[in-house]
């Protein structure tokens, strides 16, 4: 159980880091293209990035759990 919780906490840290990097990149793109920073687009970009990251890492956890279950049954 501790291993699973450590794995989930590590993935939460990765999700947060990816969201921060995505938000910084979006800010740079906005500033370069228009010369302005749009705070509303940051919120939308952050939510999309978080959603995509959660789906991606959730899928990885599901695949890993299925693989571990298959390996233990063999």
N, C-alpha and C positions, 0 to 999 in steps of 0.2 A: 504494500500500500504506500509506503514511504517513497519507493522508487517511482510509482505512478504519479504521486503528488509532486515530486521533484521534477518529473518530466513535464507535467502540466504547467507548473510555475515557470519553467524554462521557456515553454512555448508562449506563455503570456508575456514574458519579458521580450521575446522576439517580436510578438505582435505589436507591442508598444513601441519598440525601436523602429519597426517598419513604418508605423503610422507617423512617427515624428519625422523620419527621413522623407516620407512621401509628402508631408505637409511643407517641409522646407523646400523640397524640389518644386512643388506647386507654387510656392511664393516666389521663387526665383524665376519661374516661367512667366508668372503674371507680371512681375516687375520688369522683365526684359521685353515682353510683348507690348504691354500697354503703359508702363511707367507708373502703375498704381497697384496697390495691394488690395485685394477684395476679400474681406474677412468672411463674408457669407460663403464664398467658394471654399475657404479653408475648412469650414464645418462640414460641408458636403463631401469634400475630398477625404477628410478624416473619417467620416462615417463609412464611405465606400471602401476605403482602405482597411478599416477595422473589419467590416463585413467580409471582404475577400480573404483577409488573413485568417479570420475565424473559420471560414469554410475550408480553406486550404489546410490549416493545421488540424482541424477536426477530421478531415479526410485522411491525413497522415496517421492520426491516432487510430482511426477505424481500421486502416490497412494493417498497422502494426499489431493491433489486438487480434485481428483475424489470422495473421501470420503466426503469432505466438500460440493461438489456440490450435491451429493446424499442426504446428510443430510438436506441441504437447500431446496431441492425440496419436501421432505417428509412433 
